[in-house]
Amino acid sequence: MPLPSSFWLDEAATVMLAQHPDDPSFNVAPQLSATIYNYAPQAIHRMVGDSEIAYRLPSLLLAAMALWFTARIAARLIAPEAAWFAVFGCLCIADFNFYAGDARPYALGIFIATASMWLLLRWIDSGEWLDAGLFWLMAALLWRVHLAFWAFYPVYLLCGLLRMARRERRATWTQALVLLAVTSASLIPVAIRALGLFRNAETHIVARVVGLHYFGTSLAWEEVAGVGAVAVVASLLYRLERARSAPFNSLGVVAVWWLAMPVLVFGASRVTGTGMFLVRYVSPALPGAALAATALAAAFLPARLWKPAAAALALAALAVAGHWEAVWPNHAQFEDWRGMATLADLAATRPDTPVVVPSGFAEAIRPNWTPDYKVPGFLYSQLYVYPVRGRIIPFPFSTLPEDQTYMKQLAADTLTRGDRFILFGGGENANVWLKFLLGLPELAGWHMNYRVSGGLLVAVFDRSGVAGLGDTAFQ
C-alpha cells in the first residue's frame, strides 16, 4: 500500500539519476553512480514510466526473492520446518519492510547477501564448483551495490570457516583458497574506489557518530527478543517437550550474520570519527536477525508446532510492522515531498514568488554549491520530481557564518522586495533558517505561518498578514 506514496529525498535522487545519468550535477556525489542498482530504475523508466510504484517495484521483487533464500537457509541451518517462520521473522522487522518498498539499492543488497550466503553454504556442503562460481559472482556484486557493504565480507569469511570445520562438508581447503583469492582479486577495483571516496567522507555523510542506543536499533534486537520470549512462554504454558536446538555450528553462522556487520561498521565509525553508521548501511544483516529469532524459537518449539507458530508470527508481523495509524500509509513517514511541494506550490500565488529551498544533501556546500546553482540539479532532486511554482532560490546545506551573511543579503535585496516569499525544506537546517529569518529586523512587520509534515517544513512570509497556511503559529 505505501508504494504509490511520495518519494523521500534519496529516492528523488534515484529518479533524477535514472532519467539524466549524465547530468554533471551528480559529479559532486560519485557514490551515487558507483552502484549496479542504477540499471534497475533506468530500465524501469524506459519500460514502464516514472511513477512511484514503478520505481519501487524492483525492490519489492528483490525482497521477495531474499525471503525465499532466507527460508532455504533456515531449513538448512536450523530445522526443515522453520522456513516459513524465518520468512515472517523478516516481515516483523520494520526496516526490512521499508527497504522492500524503497527505490534505493538496499533491497538489492539484502537479496545478494542472502543468495550468496545460501550458495556459500550449499557449496561447502556439496563441494561443487558450480556453486562456488555462483557464490563468487554474487559476492563480487555485493560491494558494487553499495560501498558501505564492505563489512559483509568478514561475514562470508567467518561463516565459511565455521562451516568448513564440519566433518560432513565436501568442499576442500584448496577450493576454499582458490575461491578466496578469486573473490579478493575481483574486489580490488571497488576497494580502490571506496578508499578514494572515504578520504572525503565528511562531504558526503550527514549523520553524526552514533551511540550504543542507535547501534542497538540496527540489530532488531527487540524483534529477536520478542520472538524468543513468546516461544519461552508458550513452552512453559503448554509444557511442550523440549525441542532439539540447531547445531552449534549453525548457531555460530547465524550469530555472525546477525552481529558481525553492525559491529564492524559501528566500530569503524567510532574509531574514524565519521558518521558512517546508518541502519540502511548494515541492512544485509537483517535476515540474520530473523534467523537469530528462528534459532532462538527452535530451542523451545517442537517440529509439530512450527507451522502454527509461523502463522502466529505472520499475524504479529501485521500487527507490529503495519502502519495502522493511516488508512493509506506513506512509504517514508518523515518525508512527504509530494504533499509539501503541492502546499508550497499553492502558496506561491505568483510565478515570481521567491521560494528559498535549502538543500537536504550534505554535498551542498561551497565550492560544490554556489548562489547561481542550476535548479533542479542533483542537490535539489526533489524539485525535479515534484516541481514548485515560483522563483526557486537554491540555498546551501550548511549554516556557516558566510551562509548567514548570504541569507541577510538575500532578505534585504530579494525577499523583502515583494509581498510574499516561502521557505521550503527539510531537516534541521530548514528549522535553523526559519528561526534566523524570524530574527531579521527587515522582517519585523511581516507575518509568518508554517506547516510541518514529518521532517519537512513550508513557511510562508507575507507582508499583508495573509500567509495562506492557516493559523499555525511558530513555536
C-alpha positions as CSV (number, residue, x, y, z in Angstrom):
1,M,0.0,0.0,0.0
2,P,2.8,2.6,0.6
3,L,4.2,2.1,-2.9
4,P,2.2,5.0,-4.6
5,S,3.1,7.5,-1.9
6,S,5.7,10.3,-2.1
7,F,9.4,9.6,-2.7
8,W,11.7,10.7,0.0
9,L,14.9,12.8,-0.8
10,D,17.2,9.9,-1.7
11,E,14.6,8.3,-3.8
12,A,14.1,11.6,-5.7
13,A,17.8,11.5,-6.5
14,T,17.3,7.9,-7.8
15,V,14.6,9.2,-10.2
16,M,16.7,12.1,-11.5
17,L,19.8,9.9,-11.9
18,A,17.7,7.3,-13.8
19,Q,16.4,9.9,-16.2
20,H,19.6,12.0,-16.5
21,P,22.5,9.7,-15.7
22,D,25.0,12.1,-17.4
23,D,23.9,15.3,-15.6
24,P,27.1,17.0,-14.5
25,S,25.5,17.9,-11.2
26,F,26.0,14.3,-10.0
27,N,29.8,14.8,-10.2
28,V,29.8,16.0,-6.5
29,A,28.4,12.7,-5.4
30,P,30.3,9.9,-7.2
31,Q,29.0,7.3,-4.8
32,L,25.5,7.6,-6.4
33,S,26.9,6.3,-9.7
34,A,29.1,3.7,-8.0
35,T,26.3,1.1,-7.8
36,I,24.9,-1.5,-10.2
37,Y,21.5,-0.8,-8.8
38,N,21.1,2.2,-11.1
39,Y,20.4,-0.2,-14.0
40,A,17.1,-1.2,-12.4
41,P,15.5,2.3,-12.3
42,Q,16.9,3.2,-15.7
43,A,15.3,0.0,-17.2
44,I,12.0,0.7,-15.3
45,H,11.9,4.2,-16.6
46,R,12.3,3.1,-20.2
47,M,9.8,0.2,-19.9
48,V,7.1,1.4,-17.5
49,G,7.4,5.1,-16.8
50,D,8.2,7.3,-13.9
51,S,5.5,6.6,-11.3
52,E,6.4,5.9,-7.6
53,I,5.1,2.3,-7.9
54,A,7.2,1.6,-11.0
55,Y,10.5,2.8,-9.4
56,R,9.8,0.8,-6.2
57,L,8.7,-2.4,-7.9
58,P,12.3,-3.8,-8.3
59,S,12.9,-3.6,-4.6
60,L,9.7,-5.4,-3.8
61,L,10.6,-8.3,-6.1
62,L,14.1,-8.4,-4.8
63,A,12.9,-8.5,-1.2
64,A,10.6,-11.3,-2.1
65,M,13.4,-13.3,-3.6
66,A,15.5,-12.6,-0.5
67,L,12.7,-14.1,1.6
68,W,12.9,-17.3,-0.4
69,F,16.7,-17.6,0.2
70,T,16.2,-16.8,3.9
71,A,13.6,-19.6,4.1
72,R,16.0,-22.1,2.4
73,I,18.8,-21.1,4.8
74,A,16.6,-21.5,7.8
75,A,15.7,-25.0,6.6
76,R,19.3,-25.9,6.1
77,L,20.8,-24.4,9.3
78,I,18.0,-24.6,11.9
79,A,15.2,-27.1,11.0
80,P,13.5,-28.2,7.8
81,E,10.1,-27.0,9.2
82,A,11.5,-23.5,10.2
83,A,11.4,-21.9,6.7
84,W,8.1,-20.0,7.0
85,F,8.9,-18.9,10.5
86,A,12.1,-17.2,9.2
87,V,10.1,-15.5,6.4
88,F,7.6,-14.0,8.8
89,G,10.5,-13.2,11.2
90,C,11.9,-10.9,8.4
91,L,8.5,-9.3,7.9
92,C,8.3,-8.5,11.6
93,I,11.3,-6.2,11.1
94,A,10.1,-2.7,10.1
95,D,13.4,-1.8,8.4
96,F,13.2,-4.9,6.2
97,N,9.7,-3.9,5.0
98,F,10.8,-0.3,4.4
99,Y,13.7,-1.4,2.1
100,A,11.3,-3.7,0.3
101,G,9.4,-0.7,-1.0
102,D,12.3,1.8,-1.3
103,A,13.7,3.0,-4.6
104,R,17.2,2.6,-3.3
105,P,19.8,-0.2,-3.5
106,Y,19.2,-1.7,-0.1
107,A,16.7,-4.5,-1.1
108,L,19.2,-5.5,-3.8
109,G,21.9,-5.7,-1.2
110,I,19.7,-7.8,1.0
111,F,18.9,-10.1,-1.9
112,I,22.5,-10.6,-2.9
113,A,23.6,-11.2,0.7
114,T,21.0,-13.9,1.3
115,A,21.5,-15.5,-2.1
116,S,25.3,-15.6,-1.7
117,M,25.1,-17.0,1.8
118,W,22.9,-19.8,0.6
119,L,25.3,-20.5,-2.2
120,L,28.2,-20.4,0.2
121,L,26.6,-22.9,2.5
122,R,25.5,-25.2,-0.4
123,W,29.0,-25.1,-1.9
124,I,30.6,-26.1,1.4
125,D,28.1,-29.0,1.8
126,S,28.4,-30.2,-1.9
127,G,31.9,-29.2,-3.0
128,E,30.5,-28.4,-6.5
129,W,32.5,-25.8,-8.5
130,L,29.2,-24.5,-10.0
131,D,28.0,-23.5,-6.5
132,A,31.4,-21.9,-5.8
133,G,31.3,-20.0,-9.1
134,L,27.8,-18.7,-8.4
135,F,28.8,-17.6,-4.9
136,W,31.8,-15.8,-6.4
137,L,29.6,-13.9,-8.8
138,M,27.2,-12.8,-6.0
139,A,30.0,-11.9,-3.6
140,A,31.7,-9.9,-6.3
141,L,28.5,-7.9,-6.9
142,L,27.6,-7.1,-3.3
143,W,30.2,-4.3,-2.8
144,R,29.2,-3.0,-6.2
145,V,25.7,-2.5,-4.9
146,H,26.7,0.0,-2.2
147,L,30.2,1.0,-1.0
148,A,29.0,0.7,2.6
149,F,28.6,-3.0,2.3
150,W,32.3,-3.7,2.7
151,A,31.6,-5.1,6.2
152,F,29.7,-8.1,4.9
153,Y,32.9,-9.8,3.6
154,P,34.2,-10.7,7.0
155,V,30.7,-12.4,7.4
156,Y,31.5,-14.6,4.4
157,L,34.9,-15.4,5.8
158,L,33.8,-16.3,9.4
159,C,30.8,-18.2,8.3
160,G,32.8,-20.1,5.7
161,L,35.4,-21.1,8.3
162,L,32.7,-22.2,10.7
163,R,31.1,-24.5,8.1
164,M,34.4,-25.8,6.8
165,A,35.1,-27.0,10.3
166,R,32.3,-29.5,9.9
167,R,33.2,-33.1,9.1
168,E,30.2,-33.5,6.8
169,R,31.5,-30.9,4.3
170,R,32.6,-31.9,0.8
171,A,34.4,-28.7,-0.1
172,T,38.2,-28.8,0.2
173,W,40.6,-26.3,1.6
174,T,42.2,-26.0,-1.8
175,Q,38.8,-25.0,-3.3
176,A,38.4,-22.5,-0.4
177,L,41.7,-20.9,-1.0
178,V,41.1,-20.6,-4.8
179,L,37.7,-19.1,-4.1
180,L,39.1,-16.6,-1.6
181,A,41.8,-15.5,-4.0
182,V,39.5,-15.1,-6.9
183,T,36.9,-13.2,-4.9
184,S,39.5,-10.9,-3.3
185,A,41.0,-10.1,-6.8
186,S,37.6,-9.2,-8.1
187,L,37.1,-6.6,-5.3
188,I,40.3,-4.7,-5.8
189,P,38.9,-2.1,-8.2
190,V,35.9,-1.5,-5.8
191,A,38.3,-1.2,-2.8
192,I,40.4,1.4,-4.6
193,R,37.3,3.5,-5.4
194,A,35.9,3.1,-1.9
195,L,39.2,4.3,-0.3
196,G,39.2,7.3,-2.6
197,L,35.7,8.3,-1.5
198,F,36.5,7.7,2.2
199,R,39.1,10.3,2.2
200,N,36.3,12.9,1.6
201,A,33.7,11.1,3.6
202,E,32.7,14.2,5.6
203,T,31.5,15.9,2.4
204,H,29.0,13.0,1.7
205,I,27.8,11.9,5.2
206,V,25.1,13.8,7.0
207,A,24.8,11.6,10.1
208,R,26.6,12.1,13.3
209,V,28.7,9.4,15.1
210,V,26.0,7.4,16.9
211,G,26.0,5.9,20.4
212,L,25.0,2.4,21.6
213,H,21.3,3.1,21.6
214,Y,21.1,3.7,17.9
215,F,23.5,0.8,17.3
216,G,21.0,-1.4,19.2
217,T,18.2,-0.5,16.8
218,S,20.3,-1.8,13.9
219,L,20.3,-5.2,15.4
220,A,16.5,-5.5,15.5
221,W,17.1,-7.0,19.0
222,E,13.6,-6.2,20.1
223,E,12.1,-8.4,17.4
224,V,14.5,-11.2,18.2
225,A,13.9,-10.9,22.0
226,G,10.1,-10.7,21.4
227,V,10.0,-13.9,19.4
228,G,12.2,-15.7,21.9
229,A,10.0,-14.5,24.8
230,V,6.9,-15.8,23.1
231,A,8.5,-19.1,22.4
232,V,9.6,-19.4,26.1
233,V,6.2,-18.5,27.4
234,A,4.4,-20.9,25.1
235,S,6.8,-23.7,26.1
236,L,6.1,-23.1,29.8
237,L,2.3,-22.6,29.5
238,Y,1.7,-25.7,27.3
239,R,4.5,-27.8,28.9
240,L,5.9,-28.5,25.5
241,E,8.5,-31.2,25.1
242,R,12.0,-29.7,24.7
243,A,12.9,-29.3,21.1
244,R,16.4,-30.1,19.8
245,S,18.3,-26.9,19.2
246,A,20.1,-26.3,16.0
247,P,23.7,-27.5,15.9
248,F,26.3,-25.2,17.5
249,N,28.0,-24.7,14.1
250,S,24.8,-23.4,12.6
251,L,24.1,-21.2,15.6
252,G,27.6,-19.7,15.0
253,V,26.8,-18.9,11.4
254,V,23.5,-17.2,12.4
255,A,25.2,-15.2,15.1
256,V,27.9,-14.0,12.8
257,W,25.5,-13.0,10.1
258,W,23.4,-11.1,12.6
259,L,26.1,-9.3,14.6
260,A,29.3,-9.0,12.7
261,M,28.4,-6.4,10.1
262,P,26.8,-3.9,12.5
263,V,29.7,-4.3,15.0
264,L,32.3,-3.7,12.3
265,V,30.6,-0.6,10.9
266,F,29.9,0.8,14.3
267,G,33.4,0.2,15.4
268,A,34.8,1.8,12.3
269,S,32.6,4.8,12.7
270,R,33.7,5.3,16.3
271,V,37.4,4.8,15.5
272,T,37.5,7.1,12.5
273,G,35.0,9.7,13.9
274,T,32.8,9.7,10.8
275,G,29.1,9.2,10.9
276,M,29.1,6.2,8.5
277,F,26.9,4.1,10.7
278,L,23.3,4.1,9.4
279,V,20.8,1.2,9.8
280,R,20.4,1.1,6.0
281,Y,24.2,0.7,5.6
282,V,24.0,-2.6,7.6
283,S,20.7,-3.8,6.0
284,P,22.3,-7.1,4.7
285,A,22.4,-8.2,8.4
286,L,18.6,-8.0,8.8
287,P,17.9,-11.6,7.5
288,G,20.5,-12.7,10.1
289,A,18.3,-11.1,12.8
290,A,15.3,-13.1,11.6
291,L,17.4,-16.3,11.6
292,A,18.6,-15.5,15.1
293,A,14.9,-15.2,16.2
294,T,14.2,-18.5,14.4
295,A,17.1,-20.2,16.1
296,L,16.0,-18.9,19.5
297,A,12.5,-20.3,18.9
298,A,13.9,-23.6,17.8
299,A,15.2,-24.2,21.3
300,F,11.6,-24.3,22.6
301,L,9.3,-25.3,19.7
302,P,8.9,-29.0,18.7
303,A,8.7,-29.8,15.0
304,R,4.9,-30.2,15.1
305,L,4.4,-26.6,16.1
306,W,6.5,-24.8,13.5
307,K,3.5,-24.2,11.1
308,P,1.1,-22.8,13.7
309,A,4.0,-20.8,15.2
310,A,4.7,-19.3,11.7
311,A,1.0,-18.4,11.3
312,A,1.1,-16.6,14.7
313,L,4.2,-14.8,13.7
314,A,2.6,-13.7,10.4
315,L,-0.2,-12.1,12.5
316,A,2.4,-10.5,14.7
317,A,4.1,-9.1,11.6
318,L,0.8,-7.4,10.5
319,A,0.2,-6.1,14.0
320,V,3.7,-4.8,14.7
321,A,5.0,-3.7,11.3
322,G,1.8,-2.5,9.8
323,H,1.1,1.3,9.7
324,W,-2.3,1.2,11.3
325,E,-2.3,4.9,12.1
326,A,-3.2,5.7,8.4
327,V,-5.7,4.2,6.0
328,W,-3.3,4.6,3.1
329,P,0.2,4.9,4.7
330,N,3.1,6.8,3.3
331,H,6.3,4.9,2.5
332,A,8.5,7.5,4.2
333,Q,6.6,8.9,7.2
334,F,9.2,11.5,7.7
335,E,9.3,13.0,4.2
336,D,6.2,13.7,2.1
337,W,7.8,15.8,-0.5
338,R,4.9,15.5,-2.9
339,G,2.4,16.7,-0.4
340,M,4.5,19.6,0.9
341,A,5.5,20.6,-2.7
342,T,1.8,20.8,-3.5
343,L,1.3,23.1,-0.5
344,A,4.3,25.3,-1.4
345,D,3.1,25.4,-5.0
346,L,-0.4,26.7,-3.9
347,A,1.2,29.2,-1.5
348,A,3.3,30.6,-4.4
349,T,0.5,32.7,-5.8
350,R,2.6,34.4,-8.5
351,P,5.2,32.9,-10.8
352,D,7.9,35.3,-9.4
353,T,7.2,34.5,-5.7
354,P,10.6,33.8,-4.1
355,V,10.9,30.2,-2.8
356,V,14.0,29.6,-0.7
357,V,15.0,25.9,-0.8
358,P,17.9,24.7,1.5
359,S,19.4,21.6,0.1
360,G,19.0,18.3,2.0
361,F,22.2,16.9,0.7
362,A,25.5,17.3,2.6
363,E,27.3,17.9,-0.7
364,A,25.5,21.3,-1.0
365,I,28.4,23.3,0.4
366,R,30.9,25.7,-1.2
367,P,32.5,25.2,-3.7
368,N,30.1,22.4,-4.9
369,W,27.3,24.9,-4.3
370,T,27.1,28.5,-5.5
371,P,24.3,31.1,-5.5
372,D,23.9,30.6,-9.2
373,Y,23.4,26.8,-8.9
374,K,21.2,25.5,-11.7
375,V,17.9,24.2,-10.3
376,P,16.8,21.4,-10.1
377,G,20.2,19.7,-10.3
378,F,21.1,16.8,-8.0
379,L,21.3,18.9,-4.9
380,Y,17.6,19.7,-5.3
381,S,16.4,16.4,-6.8
382,Q,13.0,16.7,-5.0
383,L,12.2,19.8,-7.2
384,Y,12.9,17.8,-10.3
385,V,10.4,15.1,-9.2
386,Y,7.9,17.5,-7.5
387,P,8.3,20.9,-9.0
388,V,7.1,24.1,-7.2
389,R,5.8,27.2,-8.8
390,G,7.6,30.5,-8.1
391,R,11.2,31.7,-8.4
392,I,13.3,29.0,-6.8
393,I,16.3,30.3,-4.8
394,P,18.6,27.5,-4.0
395,F,20.3,27.6,-0.6
396,P,23.2,25.5,0.8
397,F,23.0,22.7,3.2
398,S,25.4,24.3,5.7
399,T,24.6,27.0,8.2
400,L,28.0,28.6,8.4
401,P,28.6,32.4,9.1
402,E,29.1,33.0,5.4
403,D,25.8,31.4,4.7
404,Q,24.1,33.6,7.3
405,T,25.7,36.7,5.7
406,Y,24.3,35.5,2.3
407,M,20.8,35.0,3.8
408,K,20.8,38.5,5.3
409,Q,21.8,39.9,1.9
410,L,19.2,37.8,0.2
411,A,16.5,39.0,2.5
412,A,17.4,42.6,2.0
413,D,17.9,42.5,-1.8
414,T,15.3,40.0,-2.9
415,L,12.9,38.5,-0.4
416,T,11.5,41.8,1.0
417,R,11.1,43.4,-2.4
418,G,7.7,41.7,-2.9
419,D,4.8,41.0,-0.5
420,R,5.5,37.3,0.0
421,F,8.2,34.6,0.0
422,I,8.4,31.0,1.0
423,L,10.9,28.8,2.8
424,F,10.6,25.2,1.8
425,G,13.0,22.5,3.0
426,G,13.6,19.5,5.3
427,G,15.9,18.6,8.1
428,E,17.4,20.6,10.9
429,N,18.9,23.2,8.6
430,A,15.4,24.3,7.4
431,N,14.4,25.0,11.0
432,V,17.6,26.9,11.6
433,W,16.9,29.2,8.6
434,L,13.3,29.7,9.7
435,K,14.5,30.9,13.1
436,F,17.2,33.0,11.5
437,L,14.7,34.8,9.2
438,L,12.3,35.4,12.1
439,G,15.1,37.3,13.9
440,L,15.9,39.6,11.0
441,P,14.9,43.3,11.5
442,E,13.9,43.5,7.8
443,L,11.0,41.1,8.6
444,A,9.8,42.7,11.8
445,G,6.5,43.8,10.3
446,W,5.9,40.6,8.4
447,H,3.5,37.7,9.3
448,M,4.5,34.0,9.1
449,N,2.6,30.8,9.0
450,Y,4.0,27.4,8.5
451,R,3.2,23.7,8.2
452,V,5.3,20.8,9.3
453,S,5.0,17.2,8.0
454,G,7.4,14.7,9.4
455,G,10.8,16.3,8.8
456,L,9.6,18.8,6.1
457,L,8.7,22.5,6.5
458,V,6.8,25.0,4.4
459,A,6.8,28.5,5.9
460,V,5.1,31.4,4.2
461,F,6.2,35.0,5.0
462,D,3.6,37.6,4.0
463,R,3.7,41.4,4.4
464,S,-0.1,41.7,4.3
465,G,-0.7,39.2,7.1
466,V,-2.5,36.6,4.9
467,A,0.2,33.8,4.8
468,G,-2.1,31.2,3.3
469,L,-1.4,28.2,5.5
470,G,-4.0,28.5,8.2
471,D,-3.5,29.9,11.7
472,T,-0.5,27.8,12.7
473,A,1.8,29.8,14.9
474,F,5.5,29.2,15.1
475,Q,6.8,27.5,18.3
